[in-house]
């Protein structure tokens, strides 16, 4: 009987030891995963922010193309391929001269390749400019001020929750909370604005098709006899128009003739008398 009791106790101890080892291994595995997660997140953030710097990149370009409509389609496909979009597009066609203005929003990492491919569309490049603005200092300053304002905001919230202080102090705390809330929202909005500008670069593109003047060139090649023929026809048409004008004035000519005849008859009568 004692042997059975000893065997049962031994089995229980062994199972408890196994369970303890399993729990310890699970805790170590969880600890390893937890310690690795912030590191990977930090590395991703580090890569995305270009070593912690916040740089806003913009570009502008103007070039001539063979076909403005086709160039717009090519640029649209290129921007879509790089997960960007066209935020503004204007096109005009005045007296055969086609122009178009495009505002592109593209990932900052794709700005250079998009500019290079756009230059391949051009038959003549007028200019291409790329600007970079480092806003890291302003960005860090915003984060610092935002953190400070949140801490002060939290302290005023604690004062209202605990109702520690006089009525005047509580009213002052409420007013401060309102002001701080507005400042916090403004800072957060500015931070989002910088994040958007850093992640998406802006490209301003102007494209045009040069006007081809053919009328003047053709007029210089017109032979002399063609000009003479046109002059003769023009003169004959002028004579015809003059005759039609005179025919249309026959009532006035008739009245003038009658007045002249009457005046002449009256003049003869006065001379005889």
Secondary structure, DSSP 8 states (H G I E B T S, - for coil): -HHHHHHHHHHHHHHHHHHHHHHHHHHHHHHHHHHHHHHHHHHHHHHHTTTT--EEEEEEEEEE-S-HHHHHHHHHHHHHHTT-EEEEEEEEEETTEEEEEEEEEEEGGGHHHHHHHHHHH-SEEEEEEEEEEE-HHHHHHHHHHHHHHHHHHHHHHHHHHHT-S-HHHHHHHHHHHHHHHHHHHHHHHHHHHHHHHHHEEEEEEEEEE-----HHHHHHT--HHHHHHHHHHHHHHHHHHHHHHHHHTHHHHHHHHHHHHHHHHHHHHHHH-
